[in-house]
Amino acid sequence: MAAQLPEITGQGIIFMADPHLAANPPGQRLEGYTAQIMAKIEACLELAGARGYLPVILGDLFHWPRENPNSLLVDLIDLFGRYSARGEKAWVLVGNHDKHQARYTRDVSLAVLEAAGAVKVMSEPGPQFVLNTPAMRVVLGASPDMSPIPASYHKSGEEVVIWTAHHGVGFLDYEDKYLKPKELPGIDWLVNGHLHRPQPPVIKGGTRWINCGGMSRMRFVRANKERRPWARIWTPECEARNDLDYWEVPFLPFERVFPDQPLPVEEESEAERDSLFLQGLERLAWRRTSQGEGLKQFLQANLNPELPESRIIWELYEEIVNGE
């Protein structure tokens, strides 16, 4: 007999996608990154508490899966603890940046938050909880990074099924991705993280596919100069509109968080990214660092965990660093 799902009471769900929290600014972000991302998460939690929404983070809470400073973990435990003291805990989907060597293990930072009781972590695929709103009953399911999205779901009665995922989905700007939106009988909403650019909803039969877009601007490109980061909100009223509501999270102008230098003419193609990856490996081969930390950071930033060769590369890295 299947285990009974936790029952939660609320007015709706606020989705936060890909915070990529880090103690040191990733990429070309300037100093102040940590406080800025913490402020975004806190603002969403404050809104959730004020309106009775359940917070759900769609993966990649952290930018680096391990070795985040204790002070950052303590600050997060305190932040999530203040919210949960007023209501339910936040739920966090496991993303590719939350795992070490493509696995969610007890030594990653997200597992520390889970063990501390600060958040509920969705590390296994399947239905996670039931949200009871005054208007309807909602089942929320999850497909963490690299786990399958169900082809269908058997729901009972008039309940609404919302399935969360952290996948490469072939939305408008991501047509090269392997997973194409299609009808998933019994699933009313597929709400996706992972892909940082917001996308228009895609409706396939009775399933509405939503890509929320990352709440943190990570890349120094023109598209992020124009983009306004959002959280997305589901309430029963969304059922008639076929889209989630938008809520703008606090953010600073592009010029305050990225360096004052010319923007690239255009974003590089997939082939150019592959070429840059190889060039980066070549540079690291000439510039060795202690314990291979430079190579480690480079691989974490550039490997795609969806590809089978990524695990092989990680194993080779471990052999080189450990002298095996």
Backbone torsions as a table, in degrees:
resi	resn	phi	psi	omega
1	MET	NA	132.6	-177.9
2	ALA	-66.5	144.8	178.9
3	ALA	-66.8	143.8	179.4
4	GLN	-72.1	136.9	-178.2
5	LEU	-77.2	148.1	173.9
6	PRO	-59.6	140.3	179.1
7	GLU	-105.4	125.4	-177.3
8	ILE	-124.6	143.1	176.8
9	THR	-108.3	133.2	-179.9
10	GLY	-170.2	179.1	-178.5
11	GLN	-98.8	-16.0	-177.2
12	GLY	172.3	-167.4	-178.3
13	ILE	-132.6	134.3	172.3
14	ILE	-107.6	124.0	-178.0
15	PHE	-101.1	128.0	174.4
16	MET	-116.2	125.2	-176.1
17	ALA	-109.0	127.7	166.3
18	ASP	53.4	65.1	175.3
19	PRO	-63.8	-35.5	-179.0
20	HIS	53.9	51.6	-179.3
21	LEU	-70.1	135.6	-179.6
22	ALA	-151.5	151.1	178.3
23	ALA	-76.4	-29.5	177.7
24	ASN	-113.3	138.2	-176.1
25	PRO	-59.7	125.3	177.3
26	PRO	-80.1	157.3	175.3
27	GLY	58.2	-130.7	-178.0
28	GLN	-103.3	15.5	176.5
29	ARG	-67.7	146.2	-179.3
30	LEU	-86.4	174.6	177.9
31	GLU	-60.1	151.1	-176.8
32	GLY	101.0	-1.4	-175.9
33	TYR	-58.0	-46.9	-175.8
34	THR	-59.3	-49.3	-179.0
35	ALA	-63.1	-35.8	-179.2
36	GLN	-67.1	-42.4	-179.5
37	ILE	-72.5	-38.6	176.0
38	MET	-60.4	-39.0	179.5
39	ALA	-64.4	-36.4	177.7
40	LYS	-65.2	-46.5	179.1
41	ILE	-62.2	-44.0	-179.3
42	GLU	-62.8	-40.5	179.4
43	ALA	-62.5	-40.0	178.2
44	CYS	-66.8	-39.5	178.2
45	LEU	-67.3	-37.2	177.3
46	GLU	-63.8	-43.0	177.5
47	LEU	-63.2	-41.8	179.2
48	ALA	-59.8	-44.8	179.6
49	GLY	-64.9	-37.9	-177.4
50	ALA	-71.5	-33.5	-174.2
51	ARG	-107.2	-1.9	178.5
52	GLY	78.7	29.9	177.6
53	TYR	-91.7	150.2	173.4
54	LEU	-93.6	124.3	-180.0
55	PRO	-78.7	133.0	175.6
56	VAL	-131.1	121.8	177.3
57	ILE	-98.6	126.6	-170.5
58	LEU	-88.8	36.8	175.7
59	GLY	99.8	161.9	-179.9
60	ASP	55.3	50.1	170.2
61	LEU	-59.5	-40.8	178.6
62	PHE	-104.3	153.0	172.6
63	HIS	-86.2	-40.5	174.9
64	TRP	-106.9	131.9	-174.6
65	PRO	-70.8	-29.9	-175.7
66	ARG	-132.6	173.6	173.1
67	GLU	61.0	25.2	169.1
68	ASN	-74.4	142.7	-175.7
69	PRO	-62.8	148.5	179.8
70	ASN	-57.2	-35.4	-178.9
71	SER	-60.5	-37.3	178.3
72	LEU	-67.8	-41.5	178.9
73	LEU	-65.1	-41.4	179.1
74	VAL	-63.6	-42.5	178.6
75	ASP	-61.4	-39.7	178.8
76	LEU	-68.6	-42.8	178.0
77	ILE	-59.6	-41.2	178.0
78	ASP	-65.6	-44.3	-178.3
79	LEU	-63.7	-51.1	179.4
80	PHE	-66.2	-33.1	178.7
81	GLY	-65.1	-39.0	178.2
82	ARG	-63.4	-37.3	178.2
83	TYR	-69.8	-48.9	-174.7
84	SER	-66.3	-22.0	176.6
85	ALA	-65.2	-21.6	-179.8
86	ARG	-100.1	-5.9	-177.0
87	GLY	-176.4	-145.2	-179.4
88	GLU	-79.4	157.2	176.5
89	LYS	-72.1	155.5	173.0
90	ALA	-72.9	148.9	177.6
91	TRP	-108.9	136.6	-175.2
92	VAL	-126.2	122.6	174.8
93	LEU	-80.8	141.8	178.8
94	VAL	-78.9	122.3	176.5
95	GLY	-105.2	177.3	-177.7
96	ASN	-65.6	-30.9	179.3
97	HIS	-80.2	-8.0	178.3
98	ASP	-91.0	-0.6	-175.3
99	LYS	-116.0	151.3	176.3
100	HIS	-106.3	123.8	-177.4
101	GLN	52.4	46.4	175.0
102	ALA	65.4	19.9	178.8
103	ARG	-133.3	143.7	173.1
104	TYR	-92.7	110.1	-175.1
105	THR	-125.3	171.7	-174.7
106	ARG	-70.0	-11.7	-177.1
107	ASP	-99.2	11.5	175.1
108	VAL	-93.6	160.3	-173.9
109	SER	-63.9	-36.8	179.9
110	LEU	-63.5	-34.5	178.0
111	ALA	-65.7	-30.0	176.6
112	VAL	-65.0	-44.3	177.5
113	LEU	-62.2	-39.4	178.8
114	GLU	-64.1	-46.2	-179.2
115	ALA	-64.8	-31.1	178.7
116	ALA	-77.1	-7.3	-179.3
117	GLY	76.9	17.1	-177.1
118	ALA	-77.8	-33.6	-177.6
119	VAL	-140.5	165.3	169.0
120	LYS	-99.8	124.5	-176.6
121	VAL	-102.5	131.1	177.1
122	MET	-98.7	88.5	-176.1
123	SER	-102.9	-13.0	179.7
124	GLU	-118.9	141.2	-179.5
125	PRO	-70.5	150.3	176.7
126	GLY	132.3	177.4	176.4
127	PRO	-64.4	142.5	-172.4
128	GLN	-113.0	-45.5	-178.4
129	PHE	-159.3	169.0	174.4
130	VAL	-114.0	129.3	175.3
131	LEU	-106.3	120.7	177.5
132	ASN	-99.1	110.9	174.8
133	THR	-100.9	165.3	177.6
134	PRO	-58.9	-24.3	-174.6
135	ALA	-100.1	-30.0	-174.4
136	MET	-162.5	167.5	179.2
137	ARG	-103.8	133.9	-175.4
138	VAL	-123.5	131.2	170.8
139	VAL	-102.2	126.4	176.1
140	LEU	-107.8	126.4	177.2
141	GLY	-113.0	171.5	-175.4
142	ALA	-145.9	140.4	167.9
143	SER	-125.3	95.0	178.2
144	PRO	-61.5	171.4	179.2
145	ASP	-49.9	132.0	175.7
146	MET	70.0	12.9	173.7
147	SER	-107.6	152.0	-173.7
148	PRO	-71.3	149.7	169.4
149	ILE	-89.6	129.3	-176.4
150	PRO	-64.0	144.5	178.5
151	ALA	-72.2	-22.4	179.1
152	SER	-163.0	170.2	177.8
153	TYR	-146.6	132.1	179.5
154	HIS	-87.9	105.7	179.5
155	LYS	-103.7	160.1	-177.5
156	SER	-112.4	138.3	175.3
157	GLY	64.3	-142.2	-175.3
158	GLU	-99.4	17.1	-178.0
159	GLU	-65.9	153.3	176.3
160	VAL	-99.4	136.3	179.1
161	VAL	-112.5	120.7	176.2
162	ILE	-113.6	122.6	-179.2
163	TRP	-111.6	127.0	178.8
164	THR	-98.8	149.1	-178.0
165	ALA	-149.4	161.4	176.0
166	HIS	-133.1	76.0	-167.7
167	HIS	-135.7	161.2	170.6
168	GLY	-83.5	102.9	-175.4
169	VAL	-110.7	141.2	-176.6
170	GLY	-77.2	62.6	172.4
171	PHE	-72.8	-178.4	-172.8
172	LEU	-52.2	-48.4	-178.1
173	ASP	-85.7	1.5	-175.3
174	TYR	-131.9	45.4	-174.3
175	GLU	-66.8	-16.2	179.2
176	ASP	-78.6	-9.5	-176.9
177	LYS	-71.1	149.7	-171.5
178	TYR	-74.3	-28.3	-173.9
179	LEU	-94.5	114.4	-176.6
180	LYS	-100.1	137.7	176.5
181	PRO	-57.9	136.6	176.8
182	LYS	-153.3	167.9	178.3
183	GLU	-68.7	132.9	174.7
184	LEU	-115.9	91.8	-174.3
185	PRO	-50.9	129.9	-179.6
186	GLY	91.6	-12.5	177.8
187	ILE	-107.2	118.8	-175.8
188	ASP	-84.6	-34.4	-178.0
189	TRP	-135.6	136.5	167.5
190	LEU	-115.1	109.6	-175.6
191	VAL	-107.5	116.4	-168.8
192	ASN	-112.1	144.9	169.1
193	GLY	-106.0	-149.4	171.5
194	HIS	75.5	-48.6	-179.1
195	LEU	-89.6	119.1	-166.4
196	HIS	-79.3	-20.9	179.2
197	ARG	-87.0	124.6	176.9
198	PRO	-58.5	148.1	-178.3
199	GLN	-131.0	150.9	174.5
200	PRO	-66.0	149.7	-179.2
201	PRO	-63.3	148.7	176.0
202	VAL	-118.6	123.9	-178.6
203	ILE	-107.2	120.8	176.8
204	LYS	-124.1	103.6	-176.5
205	GLY	60.7	-125.0	-179.7
206	GLY	-91.8	7.6	-177.5
207	THR	-111.2	127.2	176.8
208	ARG	-104.2	119.6	-178.6
209	TRP	-95.8	125.6	-177.0
210	ILE	-124.1	128.3	169.9
211	ASN	-111.0	112.2	-170.7
212	CYS	-70.8	-34.5	-174.1
213	GLY	86.2	140.0	-176.0
214	GLY	-66.5	143.9	179.6
215	MET	-83.7	-5.3	178.5
216	SER	-119.3	128.7	177.1
217	ARG	-81.9	115.8	-171.1
218	MET	-101.7	-30.6	-171.0
219	ARG	-110.6	144.0	179.9
220	PHE	-85.9	77.2	-178.0
221	VAL	-136.0	160.2	-176.3
222	ARG	-60.1	-36.9	-178.2
223	ALA	-59.0	-36.0	179.7
224	ASN	-76.6	-18.3	175.2
225	LYS	-69.5	-32.5	-178.7
226	GLU	-91.4	-19.7	-170.6
227	ARG	-78.3	142.8	175.0
228	ARG	-112.8	118.0	-177.1
229	PRO	-66.4	138.9	-178.4
230	TRP	-127.4	153.9	156.4
231	ALA	-100.7	156.8	179.7
232	ARG	-118.0	144.6	-172.4
233	ILE	-127.3	129.8	170.8
234	TRP	-103.3	129.7	168.2
235	THR	-134.1	165.2	179.2
236	PRO	-54.0	-28.0	-179.7
237	GLU	-65.7	-21.5	-179.8
238	CYS	-67.7	-22.2	-177.1
239	GLU	-60.3	-29.5	-179.1
240	ALA	-88.1	-10.1	-174.1
241	ARG	-108.6	-10.1	179.8
242	ASN	59.3	25.3	175.2
243	ASP	-155.3	158.9	176.1
244	LEU	-88.5	155.5	175.8
245	ASP	-73.2	157.0	178.3
246	TYR	-107.8	140.4	171.6
247	TRP	-136.8	117.3	-175.9
248	GLU	-73.3	123.3	178.7
249	VAL	-82.9	155.8	179.0
250	PRO	-61.2	134.5	177.3
251	PHE	-153.1	156.7	179.0
252	LEU	-96.1	157.8	176.8
253	PRO	-58.1	151.6	-179.8
254	PHE	-50.2	-41.5	-176.5
255	GLU	-67.4	-18.1	179.7
256	ARG	-87.0	-17.9	-173.5
257	VAL	-116.6	-8.8	177.0
258	PHE	-124.6	158.2	-176.8
259	PRO	-67.2	156.0	178.1
260	ASP	-84.5	87.7	-179.9
261	GLN	-154.3	162.6	-177.4
262	PRO	-61.7	142.2	174.7
263	LEU	-74.0	152.0	173.1
264	PRO	-62.0	150.0	-177.4
265	VAL	-59.8	-43.0	177.2
266	GLU	-156.1	161.6	177.7
267	GLU	-69.6	141.9	-177.3
268	GLU	-70.0	152.1	177.7
269	SER	-75.9	171.9	178.1
270	GLU	-59.5	-41.9	179.9
271	ALA	-64.0	-39.2	179.4
272	GLU	-67.4	-36.2	177.5
273	ARG	-64.1	-40.8	177.4
274	ASP	-61.8	-40.5	179.7
275	SER	-64.7	-43.0	178.5
276	LEU	-64.0	-34.7	178.0
277	PHE	-61.6	-46.4	-179.9
278	LEU	-66.4	-38.3	177.1
279	GLN	-62.9	-39.6	178.8
280	GLY	-64.5	-41.0	176.1
281	LEU	-61.0	-40.7	180.0
282	GLU	-63.0	-42.6	178.5
283	ARG	-62.2	-41.0	-179.4
284	LEU	-68.3	-29.2	177.2
285	ALA	-64.0	-31.7	179.5
286	TRP	-86.3	-23.3	-177.1
287	ARG	-119.0	85.3	-178.9
288	ARG	-75.8	146.9	178.5
289	THR	-125.8	165.8	-176.0
290	SER	-63.5	134.3	-179.2
291	GLN	52.8	21.8	177.0
292	GLY	66.9	23.4	-176.1
293	GLU	-64.6	-37.1	178.6
294	GLY	-61.8	-44.5	178.3
295	LEU	-64.3	-40.4	-179.7
296	LYS	-59.8	-48.2	-179.6
297	GLN	-64.0	-37.8	179.1
298	PHE	-63.7	-45.2	-179.7
299	LEU	-65.6	-41.2	179.1
300	GLN	-60.7	-35.4	-177.0
301	ALA	-80.8	-21.6	-169.5
302	ASN	-118.9	-23.1	-178.5
303	LEU	-71.9	139.7	175.2
304	ASN	-96.7	108.9	-176.1
305	PRO	-66.0	-12.0	178.0
306	GLU	-74.4	-15.5	-177.8
307	LEU	-93.4	136.9	-176.6
308	PRO	-63.5	-28.2	-178.2
309	GLU	-71.5	-14.5	-178.7
310	SER	-61.3	-42.1	-179.6
311	ARG	-64.9	-36.8	178.6
312	ILE	-63.3	-43.1	179.4
313	ILE	-62.1	-41.5	178.8
314	TRP	-62.3	-40.9	179.6
315	GLU	-63.7	-39.5	176.7
316	LEU	-63.7	-41.1	178.3
317	TYR	-59.7	-45.5	-179.5
318	GLU	-62.1	-41.3	179.6
319	GLU	-62.1	-42.0	-178.2
320	ILE	-67.0	-46.9	-176.0
321	VAL	-67.8	-39.7	-176.6
322	ASN	-87.9	-3.5	177.0
323	GLY	70.6	27.7	-177.4
324	GLU	-85.0	NA	NA
